[in-house]
Amino acid sequence: MNAASNHPSLGKRYAVLGIFAMLVWMTAWLSWLSPSEIFPKSVATGLAIAPILPAALLALFRRPSAVFWGGVAALIYFCHAIAELWTVPEIWPMPLVELLLALWIIFAGNWDGLKAKLFKRGGTGSA
């Protein structure tokens, strides 16, 4: 949050948008686009949205920790997307979307810190 206002930064808002996009994407993927051949649709979808669900609920209640937990879940989704891309290349567009959404959540949630670290103004000029 900015010290000047009670509104979250643009990066945090984009991260929350990414959290809900991931929730919708995983539901669509495992319910309609490419259902599991092993588990029933409801079980597969429930397992797929379990990591992002706490972050989505925290975001609904406007808790600042939602972005942190979304980032933790995004790391899980990143690993899942890489595994799916590697093992099931026939459905490559679906894990690619998951991978991009995971990166979106991670970078948007950390943008304030990245911006402060990478784009410092002035400096002490250590020798």
N, C-alpha and C positions, 0 to 999 in steps of 0.2 A: 504494500500500500504506500501511496505517496504521503509524505508528511504534510503536504499542503491541503490534501482533501481526504475524504473517507472512501474515495472510489479506487478500485484496484487499477493497476496500470494496464495499458493496452496489451502488453505481453501476457499478463495474467488472464485478461478477458479472452484473448485468442486461445490460451491454454484450456480454459473452461469450454470454449467452443469445440476444441479438439477432443476433449473428454466426451462430450455428448455425441460428437461425430463418430468416435470410436465405438461408443455404445450402440448407436444405430447401425454402423457398418457390421459389427460382429453379429448382431441380431439378424440382419439381412443375409449375411453370408451363410450362416449355419441354419437358418430357417428356410430360406427360399433359393438362394443362388447355387449352393453346393452343400446340401445336407449330408450329415455324417452317415456313412454306411455301417458303422459299428453301433453307435448309440441312437436312441430315439431323438427326434428333433428337440424336444423340450430339455432333455438332459444335456445334449451337446451345446445348445444355446445357453443354458444356465451356467455350464462350466466355462463357456467362452466369455460371458459378461461378468463373471464373478470378480475378476481382478479390478475392473474399472467401476463396478457398482458402488463401492464405498466413496470413491472420488466424486461420482455423479451425485450421490446423496448429499455429501458435504457441500458440493457446489449449489445444490438446490437450497440449502440452508445458509448459503453465503458465508461459509467458513473459509478463512484464508488457507487452512491446511489442505483444502481440496486440490490445489495445484501440486503440492508436494506428493500427495497420494496418487494423483493422476500420473505424475512423473514416474513413480515407483511401478505403477501398473503398466505404463508405456514401455518400461524396460523389459517387462515380461512379454508384452506383445511384440516388441522388437525381436526378441529371441524366437518367439513362435513364428513370426513371419519369415525369418531367415531359415528356420527348420522346414517350413512348408515350401518355400521356394526351392530348397535343396532336394527335398524328398518327393514332392509332387509337382513336377514342372508343367503338367498339363493345365493346371489352374493358376498359372503365374500371375494373372492380373489381380486376383483377390488378395493374396499375401502381399503383393506390391502396394496395394492401397493401405493395408494394415501397417506395413513398414513406414509408409509416408506419414500416416496419421500418428504413429508412435513418435517419429522424429519431430513432427509438428508440435506435439504436446511437450516433448522434452525441451526443444529449443525455445518455444514460446514461454514456457514456465520459467526458464532460466535466462530470458533475454535481458532482464534488468541487470543481473549480475554480469552477464557477458558484456553488455554495453558499458558498464562502469569499468570493467577490467580492460577491454580492448580499445575503448575510445576515451581515454583519460584526457582531460584538458590540462594544459600546463604540465607541471611535473617538477620534482625536486632535482632531477638530473643527477642521479648517483653515478659516481665515476668508477 
